[in-house]
Amino acid sequence: MNSAKALRASNFREQFLTSGGIVLVLLGASIEPILVKFGYRGLASPFQLFYLKTMFGFFFILPLLAKFKWIGWKRLAQVASVGLQLLFTSGMTIIALRYLPAVLVITILTTTPAFVALVNQWLGRDVLGIKFWLGFALAFFGVTLTVEFQSVVNGAWFSQLQGFVCLAAVVISVVIYRTRLEAVTRLVPSVLVSTYVFLINGIVALVVFTPYVGQVPSMAWPLGIWMGAAAVIANIAFLYAISKLGSTRVSVLTMLERPTIIILAGLLLHEKLSAWQIFGIAMVLIGTQLARVKHASQSISTQAHQTADETKAHLTESVKR
């Protein structure tokens, strides 16, 4: 009896932490593009914002050193490569935001769950069905409905090829990063992975990038603090969610980022939502619920149970005869 209660309590705690992690990921991912845009208004360069975000992320991760454990050289190499890939992704995203509207960047990045799902299926991790693709299509269509294309098209971003090149690099890097994280977090606890990642990236930034930063505008410092804090919180939550749900499912849930921004703008800035935006948000909510994946191990286990049940039924029928 007590063991059953303990199991239910453990499951509830895990679901609560995972759900809370997704919320933190959405909030952290939603606030960064806004902070970057404010940084550009304050005449900060992409490199300076990138440097400040990385260094403050390094400082914010230091309290977790209390639970630091050595993971061995082999796993250190795996975590370090993932960390450097995150560093590359962060830098390319900040540069893309220099040339492209944040709305457009977020919308294009919502295609990554499809690529993550395809890679995981190719690796034999996930089994994708019609229900998943229907849900993804609904969610992506809902995201596009929340975009005010008139304001985007009227901009000068069509001529900014650099932004699109950087954004294409971000999409490719994010897909590889997320699918690799799923494997890494099976070997090393997610919090420990985040600790190593931000320590390694901070050391690289301190040693390699510091001589080239130049004079940072005063307005950029508080933005860098917020960017670093948001990056650490979102990364810890993101890795924990991946370790529990898998990279495909978590990637699908990140499609809620755009609706989150719109809802926050409506609540905090008293901005009115159009009928199309409300409809789009509803589509995203429905789509992300539909777009569920079945892990290959679960599929094999289900098939094994079905085969066992069929065999048992066949033997029972034979005995009766």
N, C-alpha and C positions, 0 to 999 in steps of 0.2 A: 504493500500500500504506500509506504513511505517512498520506495524507489520510483513508483509511478508518479507521485507528486513531484519528486525531485526532477524526473525526466520532463514533466510538463513545464516546470519552472525554468529548466535549462533551455527548452525549446522556445519558451516565451522570451527569455532574455536574449537569445540569439536572434530571434525575429525582430525584437525591439532595437537591438544594436544595428542590425543590417538595415532596417528601415530608416533609423536615425542617420546612418552613414550615407544613404542615398540622398537624404535631405541636405546634409552638409556638402556633399559633392555638388548638388545642384546650386546651392547658394554660393559656394566658392567659385564654381565655373561661371556663374552668372555675373558676379561682381568684378571679375578680373578685366573683361573687355572695357567696362565702364572706367575702371581705374587707369587703364592704359590710355584711353582717349583723353582723360583729364591730364595725364602726364604729357601728352603731345601738345595740349593747349598751353601747358606751362613751359614749353620749349625744351623738354627733355628729349634726348635721342633714343631710338630703339635700344641701342647698346646699353645706355645708362639705366633704362628701366629694367632691362634684362639682368644687368649686374646687381641692381638693388634688390630685385625680387629674389635672386639666387642667394645673395649674402644674408638677407634677413630671414630667408627660409632656413639657412644654416644656423643662425642664432636661435630661432624658435624651436629647432629640433634638439638643441643641446640638453634640455631637461630630461629627455628620454634616454640620455646616456646612463641614467641610473639603472636601467634594465638592459644595458648593452651586453651582448654576448658575441664571442668570436665564432664565426661560422665556417672558418677554413678557407684556404686559398681558392679552391675550385669554385665554391659557392660565392665567394667574394668577387671573383671574375664575372660570374653571371649577373650578380646584383649591380656591379659597377657598370657593365655594358648597358643594362637597363636604365641606370641612372643617367648615364651620358646621353642615352637616347631621349630621355625626358628633357634633358638640358637643351638638346637640339630642337625638340618639338616646341618647347617654351620660347626659344629665340625666334623660330620661324613664325610662330603665332603672333608675337609682338610686332614683327616686321610686317606681316600681312595686315595687321590692324592699322598700320601706318598709311597704307594705300587703299584699303577697302573698308566699307562700313561694317560696324560690328554685327549688325543684323545679317548681312550677307555672309560673313565669316561663320556665324553660328549656324545659319541655315545649311551651308555647304557641309559643315562638319557633322550634320545629322545624317549624312549618308554613310558614315563610318560603321554603324552597327551592321549594315548589310555585308560589308567587306569582312568585318570581324567574324560574322556568322559563317560566311563562305570558307574562310581560312580554318575555323574550328571544325567545320564539317570535313574539309580536306584532311585535317590532322586526325580525324576520327574521334573527336571529343563530343561533338553535338550531332543530333539527328534533327534536320529541319523538315518541316512539313508545310502544307498549303496554309495552315492556320498561321504559322509564323510570318510568311511572306504577305499574307493578307493584312495582318496586324501591322507589320512594318510599313506597308503601302499606305494604310490609313493614317498612321502616325506621321509619316513624312508629308503626306498631302495636307494634314492638319497644320504642320509647321509652316508650310508654304502659304497657307491661308492667313497666318498671323503676320506675314510680312507685308508691309505697305510698299508694294513694288514701285509705285509712282515716285516716292521719295528716293528710292534706290536708283531707278533708271535715270532720274534727273541729275544724278551726281556725275562726277568725272572719272569714275572708277573704270570705265571701259578701256581707257588708255593706259591704265596702270597694270601692265603685264607682270611687273615684279611681284605685286601682291598675289596674283593668281598662281604664279610659280611657287611662291612660299607656301600658299595655302594647299597646293597639290602635294608639296613635300610634307606638310603637316598631316594630311589625311593618310598618306602612306605610312608615315612614322607612327601615327596613333594606332593604326591597325596592327602593325608589328609589335608595338609596345604593349598593347592590351593583351594580345594573344600570348606573348612571352611572359607577362606578369602572372597569368593563370598557372603556368608551369612553375615559376619561381616561388610563388606563395604556397605551393604545395610542399616545397622543400624548406622554406624559411618563414617563420611567422610574419604576418603582414606588417605589424608595427616595427619589427626589426628591419624589414626591407626598407621601409620609409626612412628609418634612422640612418641606415647606411647610405641610401640614395642622396639625402640632403647633406650629409657630412661630406661625401665624395664630391658632389657638385659644388659645395661651398669651398672646399679646398682648391678645386680646379679654378673657380672664379677668383679666389684670393691670390693664387700664385700666377695664373696666366693672364687674367683680364684686368687686374687692378691698374697696371701701368698705363692702360689705354682708356680709362674711364673719363678723364678730364674733370672739369669743374661741373659738378652736378647742380642744377637749379634747385633753389631752396624748396620750391613747391613739390619736387619729386621725392623728397625724403619721406614725408608721411605716406605718400602713395606707395612707395617701396615697402614700408612697414606693413601696410594693409595687404599688399600683394603677396609678401612673404608669408604672412600669417594665414591668408586664405589658401595659399598653395600647400602649406603643411597640413592644415586641417582637412582640406579636400583630398589630399593624397593619402593620408592615413585612412580616412573613411572609404576612399575608393578602393584601396588595396584590400581592406577588410571585406568589403562587399564582394569583390572579385573572388576572394578565397572561399566565400560562402555560396555565391550564386553563379559564378563563372563569368568570363569576360563578355560573352554574347549577351546574356541577360542584362548585365549592368550597362553595357553599351546602349541597349534599347531604352533602358530607363533614363539615360542621360538625354534622350530626346525631349524630356520634359523641361529642359533648360529654358528654351524659348518661351513656353507658356509661363514658367516661373517668373521670368523677367517682366512679362506683360502684366501679370497679376500683381507683382510687387510695385510696378509703376502705377497701377490703378489705385492701390491701397495707400502708398506713401506719397505719390506725386499727384494724386487725384486726377489721373489721366483717364479719359473715357475710352472704353473698349467698344470697337465697332461690332456689328452683328457677325461679320465674317471672322473676326478674331475670336469671338466667343464660340462660334461653330468650330473653328480650327482647334481651339483648346480642347473641346469635347472630343474631336476626332483623335487628337493625340492621346488623351486619356484612355479612350476605347482601344486604340491601336496598340499602345504599350501593354495593355492587359491581354490582348489577343496574341501578341508576338512572344509567346513563350517557347522555349526550346527544351528538348529532352536530351539529357546527357546520354552518351553512347553506353555508359556503364549501366544506367537505369534501363535503357532499352533492352540490353542483353539480359539484365536481371528479370525484366518483365517477361521476355520471351522464354527464359528458363523456367519461370514459374508456370507459364501457360503450358509449356511442354510437359512439365511434371504433373500438372493437373490432368492433362489429356491422357497421359500414360496411366495415372492412377485410375481414372474413369474407365479406361480400356481394360485394365486388369480386373477391376471390380465387375465389369460386364462379363468378362471371361469366366470369372469364378461363379457368377450366377448361372451361367449356361452350363 
